[in-house]
Each structure stands twice: as C-alpha cells, then as structure tokens.
Amino acid sequence: MAERIRVLLADDHPTTRLGLRVLLERANDVEVVGEAKDGAEALTLIEELRPDVAVLDCKLPGLAGPQVAQEIRRRGLPVRVLALSSYDDERYVRGMLEAGAVGYLLKEEAPETIVAAVRGAMREERRFSPPVAKKVSAWARGELPGGLTKREMEVLALVAEGLSNKEIARTLGVTVWTVNFHTGNILKKLGVASRVEAAVWAKERGILP
C-alpha cells in the first residue's frame, strides 16, 4: 500500500479544522497529522511533524498565511503549501503564490475538489478556484488589478494620497481634463462611486500601501 499524504491543517476556526479533518481522512490516501490555530503554531508543528502538505488559511492570527509560507521557504522546509481561504483578494493571492504556495482554493469549493487539490499539491500541481485562476491568468498576461492601465494605477495611487485632480495633473505633467478622464475610467472599472471608495478598494486589496 502506498504511503499516505501527511497533512497539517492551519485555521483559527475549530469547526473549520474539524470539517477539513473529517473530509480529508475519508480519503484512504490522506492522514491529518496535526492542526494549528495560528501562524506561529503552524510553523512549530511543520518543523516538528514534517508533513507533506500544509493547508493554510490566509488570515491566521499572528503570522498570516503568506508570512507562514515565506518562513517555510526561508527555512527550506520540504512541505508543499496549499492556500485555503474565504478571500480571493489580490494581496492574499499574490502573497501566497509569491511565497511558493502550489495552489489557492476558496473554502466554498466542493469537498472532492479540496481532496483532489491536496493530492495535486503533493505532486506540486497548481490548483486554483475559478475566481483565483482568472486573476492568475490576467497577471500572466501582464494585466493590472481591476483591469486598470498603468497610467490609471498611477492616478489611483495619487488619489489615495489625497491629491486633487489639479495636483495630480501637475505631478504627472498632464492636463486636468486628462486626469478627470482617467478618474472616471477608474471609478467605472472598479464599480465604485467616489474617489474615496476607489482608494479604499485599492488599500483593502493590498495594491497600494
């Protein structure tokens, strides 16, 4: 009989961990070897237990999922990271993938999809939920968040700094009419009603500091 895939679960919600444990251990080729409620505990258990796959929530208390994944990479720990999250925000997806996660699933996925992703992670196969896959494909094509152009991103950054359209025009060396045009496009693409909402949209997704 082939060796079972040893999995560590990291999530701050006990009911979520229990549900995942029950789900995964129904598979005869998967064994849950440990559970962690925060990022620091996840790292400690990964060091001690050396699981094959770590299923990490992105919003762990203390060290968030991307930070845990970065530390796993820094320490050279031989574990594949699979992100499992309620969120598909730019900052979490980018953070996890840049830190070396092999996949990113949303918690709403069907049970069989989650089990298949754990098996795929063991083989270092990249698995994404459809909304995440859409983002990853867009990035691969060189597209910017929200479908914004490079100039629109520049304008959005200055809007978030609190500059008026007149000040933005002076900073970028363009006319106020041009800034008004870009600002209108930004609001339309992001589906927001004001400059303040646009700045909040960007900051919530980690696009702007």
Backbone torsions as a table, in degrees:
resi	resn	phi	psi	omega
1	MET	NA	134.9	-178.7
2	ALA	-68.0	151.4	178.7
3	GLU	-65.1	145.1	-179.6
4	ARG	-80.5	153.4	177.9
5	ILE	-76.9	120.2	-177.5
6	ARG	-89.2	121.7	-171.7
7	VAL	-120.5	138.6	170.1
8	LEU	-109.9	135.1	178.9
9	LEU	-106.5	132.3	177.1
10	ALA	-128.8	109.4	179.7
11	ASP	-158.2	141.9	-176.4
12	ASP	-84.1	-1.1	178.4
13	HIS	-104.3	112.8	-178.6
14	PRO	-55.7	-38.6	-178.8
15	THR	-66.6	-34.7	177.3
16	THR	-66.2	-45.0	179.3
17	ARG	-61.4	-42.3	179.9
18	LEU	-62.4	-45.3	179.5
19	GLY	-60.6	-41.5	179.0
20	LEU	-67.1	-41.1	179.3
21	ARG	-60.3	-49.0	-179.5
22	VAL	-60.4	-43.7	-179.7
23	LEU	-61.1	-50.7	-174.4
24	LEU	-70.4	-35.6	-176.1
25	GLU	-78.9	-5.0	170.0
26	ARG	-72.1	-22.4	177.8
27	ALA	-82.0	128.5	-174.5
28	ASN	-73.9	-5.0	179.9
29	ASP	-110.5	13.3	-178.4
30	VAL	-127.1	138.6	176.4
31	GLU	-132.9	124.1	175.6
32	VAL	-85.2	114.7	-174.2
33	VAL	-98.5	-11.0	179.9
34	GLY	-171.6	160.9	177.8
35	GLU	-134.4	142.4	178.6
36	ALA	-129.9	143.4	-178.3
37	LYS	-100.4	-9.0	178.1
38	ASP	-151.2	174.5	-175.2
39	GLY	-65.5	-41.6	-178.6
40	ALA	-64.1	-42.8	178.9
41	GLU	-65.9	-36.4	178.0
42	ALA	-59.3	-46.5	-179.9
43	LEU	-62.8	-43.3	179.9
44	THR	-59.9	-46.2	-178.0
45	LEU	-69.9	-33.6	177.1
46	ILE	-65.1	-40.3	176.6
47	GLU	-62.0	-43.5	-174.6
48	GLU	-76.7	-44.1	-170.2
49	LEU	-94.5	-20.5	-178.3
50	ARG	47.7	59.7	178.3
51	PRO	-69.1	163.8	175.6
52	ASP	-78.1	-39.3	-176.3
53	VAL	-132.7	135.2	172.8
54	ALA	-111.8	120.1	177.9
55	VAL	-95.7	107.7	-172.1
56	LEU	-109.4	131.3	167.0
57	ASP	-74.8	149.6	-177.1
58	CYS	-80.5	-28.1	-175.6
59	LYS	-106.3	55.7	177.0
60	LEU	-74.8	145.1	175.5
61	PRO	-63.3	151.0	-179.4
62	GLY	73.8	-107.7	175.8
63	LEU	-81.0	118.9	177.8
64	ALA	-72.6	166.1	-177.8
65	GLY	-50.7	-49.1	179.5
66	PRO	-59.7	-36.0	178.8
67	GLN	-68.8	-39.5	177.0
68	VAL	-62.7	-45.1	179.6
69	ALA	-62.2	-39.4	177.6
70	GLN	-62.7	-41.9	-178.8
71	GLU	-69.0	-35.9	175.7
72	ILE	-59.1	-45.2	179.5
73	ARG	-65.1	-43.8	-177.7
74	ARG	-60.9	-39.2	-178.7
75	ARG	-81.2	-7.8	179.9
76	GLY	68.9	31.1	-179.0
77	LEU	-75.6	132.4	-175.2
78	PRO	-81.8	62.5	180.0
79	VAL	-127.9	138.8	175.7
80	ARG	-88.2	135.7	-178.5
81	VAL	-102.8	128.3	174.1
82	LEU	-118.5	118.2	178.1
83	ALA	-80.4	133.7	176.3
84	LEU	-132.2	112.4	-168.7
85	SER	-141.5	161.0	172.3
86	SER	-87.7	-7.5	-171.5
87	TYR	-118.3	142.2	173.6
88	ASP	-118.9	30.1	178.7
89	ASP	-61.6	148.9	-179.8
90	GLU	-51.8	-47.6	-172.7
91	ARG	-64.7	-37.7	-179.5
92	TYR	-72.7	-45.3	-179.1
93	VAL	-62.5	-51.2	179.2
94	ARG	-59.9	-44.9	-177.7
95	GLY	-59.5	-45.2	-178.8
96	MET	-68.7	-43.2	-177.4
97	LEU	-70.1	-39.7	178.5
98	GLU	-66.7	-25.0	178.2
99	ALA	-86.0	-1.4	173.8
100	GLY	106.5	7.7	177.5
101	ALA	-61.5	139.8	-177.9
102	VAL	-88.5	-11.0	179.2
103	GLY	-162.3	165.0	-178.6
104	TYR	-146.5	108.2	-179.6
105	LEU	-113.2	149.6	172.3
106	LEU	-90.0	148.4	-174.7
107	LYS	-66.5	-14.4	179.9
108	GLU	-78.6	-4.9	-178.3
109	GLU	-62.7	154.4	177.5
110	ALA	-64.0	146.8	-179.1
111	PRO	-51.8	-43.1	-177.6
112	GLU	-65.8	-28.5	178.0
113	THR	-68.9	-39.6	178.9
114	ILE	-66.3	-43.7	178.1
115	VAL	-62.0	-44.3	179.6
116	ALA	-62.5	-35.3	179.8
117	ALA	-68.8	-36.4	176.3
118	VAL	-63.9	-44.2	176.8
119	ARG	-63.0	-41.0	178.3
120	GLY	-64.2	-39.3	179.0
121	ALA	-60.6	-37.9	178.2
122	MET	-58.8	-33.7	179.2
123	ARG	-94.7	8.5	-179.3
124	GLU	59.8	35.9	174.8
125	GLU	-87.5	138.1	-179.5
126	ARG	-84.1	122.2	-179.6
127	ARG	-126.6	131.0	-179.4
128	PHE	-134.6	145.5	168.4
129	SER	-67.2	152.0	-176.2
130	PRO	-50.4	-45.5	179.7
131	PRO	-63.1	-34.1	179.2
132	VAL	-73.1	-42.5	178.6
133	ALA	-58.3	-38.0	178.8
134	LYS	-61.6	-44.0	178.4
135	LYS	-64.2	-46.5	-177.8
136	VAL	-61.5	-40.9	178.5
137	SER	-64.1	-41.0	179.3
138	ALA	-63.3	-42.3	178.7
139	TRP	-63.9	-39.7	-179.5
140	ALA	-62.9	-29.2	177.8
141	ARG	-85.2	1.1	178.8
142	GLY	85.8	10.6	179.6
143	GLU	-76.6	149.5	179.8
144	LEU	-94.8	161.4	-179.5
145	PRO	-54.2	142.0	177.4
146	GLY	71.4	6.3	-177.5
147	GLY	73.1	16.1	-179.1
148	LEU	-76.1	152.5	173.3
149	THR	-82.6	169.0	178.6
150	LYS	-59.6	-42.2	-179.9
151	ARG	-66.8	-38.3	177.9
152	GLU	-64.6	-36.0	175.8
153	MET	-63.9	-39.7	177.9
154	GLU	-62.7	-44.3	178.5
155	VAL	-63.7	-43.7	180.0
156	LEU	-60.5	-40.7	178.8
157	ALA	-60.9	-40.8	-179.9
158	LEU	-73.4	-34.2	174.0
159	VAL	-60.4	-44.2	-179.1
160	ALA	-64.7	-24.3	177.0
161	GLU	-80.3	-5.7	177.8
162	GLY	90.9	12.0	-179.7
163	LEU	-75.5	145.8	174.0
164	SER	-76.8	165.8	178.1
165	ASN	-60.0	-36.1	178.6
166	LYS	-64.8	-41.3	178.8
167	GLU	-69.0	-37.6	178.1
168	ILE	-64.4	-42.5	179.1
169	ALA	-59.2	-43.7	180.0
170	ARG	-64.9	-41.2	-178.9
171	THR	-64.5	-41.3	-176.1
172	LEU	-91.1	-8.1	179.7
173	GLY	71.2	36.5	178.5
174	VAL	-127.2	177.0	179.7
175	THR	-82.3	158.9	176.2
176	VAL	-62.3	-36.6	177.7
177	TRP	-57.7	-42.2	179.5
178	THR	-62.8	-42.1	178.8
179	VAL	-65.0	-41.8	177.1
180	ASN	-58.9	-41.0	179.7
181	PHE	-62.8	-47.7	-179.5
182	HIS	-64.6	-41.0	-179.2
183	THR	-63.1	-41.8	176.8
184	GLY	-60.5	-42.6	178.0
185	ASN	-63.1	-40.5	-179.6
186	ILE	-61.5	-47.8	-179.1
187	LEU	-61.3	-41.4	-179.4
188	LYS	-66.0	-46.7	-177.1
189	LYS	-66.1	-36.3	-177.6
190	LEU	-85.7	-11.5	180.0
191	GLY	69.1	35.0	179.5
192	VAL	-117.6	165.0	-172.9
193	ALA	-103.5	-10.9	-175.8
194	SER	-148.5	166.1	176.8
195	ARG	-61.9	-38.8	179.8
196	VAL	-62.4	-44.3	179.0
197	GLU	-63.6	-36.0	178.3
198	ALA	-64.5	-42.5	179.1
199	ALA	-64.8	-41.6	178.6
200	VAL	-64.0	-43.1	177.8
201	TRP	-53.3	-47.9	-177.2
202	ALA	-67.2	-42.3	-177.5
203	LYS	-69.8	-37.5	179.4
204	GLU	-63.7	-29.3	-179.1
205	ARG	-94.1	5.8	177.9
206	GLY	70.7	16.2	-178.6
207	ILE	-76.2	-35.4	178.7
208	LEU	-120.7	150.1	-179.5
209	PRO	-68.1	NA	NA
